[in-house]
Amino acid sequence: MESMILIVLMLVFMYFFLIRPENKRKKSEQTMRDSLTVGDNITTIGGITGTICAVKENTVVIESGADRVRIEFLKSAISSKIDPEADKKQAK
């Protein structure tokens, strides 16, 4: 009986400390990717930064670099949205 309680407690522990936080993180990333709009500054999972110039169903086109090179990425390759106001606050 005690071993059954330990197994149940271990499963509950795994759910609250491993599975649930991962699901929350995935949900917040998907929300961020769904809210991308033209003009947003983003960073890809490969480290490329740029400004979104077109948004399609599953892809985004970004402009990157001084030559304004346009590259098309899957939305799943976007790792974060850069907030220019937050950068200004950190510089102070």
N, C-alpha and C positions, 0 to 999 in steps of 0.2 A: 504493500500500500504506500509506504514511504517513497519507494522508487517511482511510483506513478505520479506522486505529488511533485517530486523533483523534476521529472520530465515535463510536466505541465508548466511548472514555474520557469523552466529553461525556455520553453516555447514562447511563453508570455514575455520573458526578457528579450528574446530575439526579435519578437514583433515590435516592441516599443523602442528598442535601441538600435535595431538594424533595418528592418523592413519599412516601418512607418516613416522615419526621416528620409529614406531614399525615395519613397513615393511622393512625399511633400516636395523634395527638391526637383524631381522630374516634372511635377505639376507646375511649379513656379517657372521652370525653364520653358515649358510648352506655352504658358501664358505669355511670357516675354516674347517668344517667337511669333505668336499669333498677333501680338500688338505692334509689330514692326511697321513703320510707315516711312514714306519717302522723306529723306532729310535726316534720319537718325544716324548717329555715329555708332559703329559696331566693331567688335573684334571677333574674328573667326577662331575656331579651335586650333588652326595652324598659326595664329598670331598675326594675321593680316588685318590691318585696320582700314576703315574707309567709311564713306557716306553712302547710304542707300539711295539709288536713283530710280529703281523700279522694284515693285513687289508683285510677284505672281503667286499662284496657289501654293506651290511647293518650293519655289526658288526666290532668291533675291539677287538683284544686280547691284554691285557696289562700285563706286569710283575710288581708286586708291592711288596715291602718289602724286607727284607734281605734274606728271604727264597726263593725269586724269584717265588712267587705264581703267577700263570697265571689265569686271569679272563677275560671272554668274556662279552663285553658290546655292546649295540646298539649304533650306531653313534649318535643318538639323546640324549644319556646320557652324551656325552662329553660337558663340559661347556667351557673349555678354553685350549689353547695350551700354555705350559710354555716355555718361551724363556730364556735359561740359560745365554746368554750374557747380557740380561737386568738385571738379578739377580746380576751378577758380577758388573755392573755399579752402582746399587743401594747400594751395600755393601761398595763401596768406599766413 
